[in-house]
Structure formats: structure tokens, C-alpha cells
Amino acid sequence: MHSWQIVRIVAGIFILLSLALGWHGSPLFQSEWWLAFTAFVGLNLWQSGFTRWCLMETLLRKAGIRSGC
């Protein structure tokens, strides 16, 4: 698996989990502040779309995960 694939999978998991923890209708609801984490992940994805740089992908490459298609 490539680093860009792992980034997208982890981002998706983080968004779904933080929505489940921050939405009042969820059986996993903890606090509305979890929605701030959802926004943080979304802003990072948005930023990386413009700058073509993602901290998590950089860390994965340093850990030996291959990049590219």
C-alpha cells in the first residue's frame, strides 16, 4: 500500500469517528468538541490539495512506506 492511500484511509476513519463522537444523534456521542477535530482533518486535506504537502505522508515515507502510484 502506498503512503497516499494510507493518508486517505486514516483521514476517512478520523472523520467518521470524530463525527460519531461529536454528533448528538450518535450512540457514541461524547462531546460536540469532536466536531472541531473533523474540521481540523478537513482543513488539512484542503491545505494539502493546494500545497501538495501532507505531514502524515511525510512521516509515512520516513517510516519506509513507499509513495507514488
C-alpha positions in Angstrom: 0.0 0.0 0.0 1.3 3.5 -0.9 1.6 6.4 1.5 -1.1 8.5 -0.2 -3.6 5.5 0.2 -2.9 5.2 3.9 -3.4 9.0 4.3 -6.8 8.9 2.7 -7.9 5.8 4.7 -6.7 7.3 8.0 -8.3 10.7 7.2 -11.6 8.9 6.4 -11.5 6.9 9.6 -10.7 10.1 11.6 -13.6 12.0 10.1 -16.1 9.2 10.6 -15.0 8.5 14.1 -15.0 12.2 15.1 -18.5 12.7 13.6 -19.7 9.7 15.6 -18.2 11.1 18.8 -19.5 14.7 18.1 -23.0 14.3 16.7 -25.8 14.3 19.3 -27.8 11.6 17.5 -25.0 9.1 17.6 -24.9 6.3 20.2 -21.2 7.1 20.6 -21.7 10.8 21.4 -19.1 12.2 23.8 -18.8 16.0 23.2 -19.5 18.5 20.4 -15.8 19.4 20.5 -15.1 16.3 18.5 -16.5 18.2 15.5 -13.5 20.5 15.8 -11.3 17.5 15.0 -13.4 16.8 12.0 -12.8 20.4 10.8 -9.1 20.1 11.5 -8.8 17.0 9.3 -10.9 18.6 6.6 -8.7 21.8 6.7 -5.6 19.7 6.4 -6.9 17.8 3.4 -7.9 21.1 1.8 -4.5 22.6 2.5 -2.6 19.6 1.1 -4.7 19.9 -2.1 -3.2 23.4 -2.7 0.3 22.9 -1.3 0.8 19.2 -2.3 2.3 18.7 1.2 0.9 16.5 4.0 2.7 15.9 7.3 1.3 12.4 7.7 2.5 11.4 4.3 6.0 12.8 5.0 6.1 10.8 8.3 4.9 7.6 6.5 7.7 8.0 3.9 10.3 8.4 6.6 8.9 5.2 8.2 9.6 3.3 5.0 6.2 3.3 3.3 6.6 3.8 -0.4 5.0 6.8 -2.2 3.7 7.1 -5.7 1.0 5.4 -7.7 
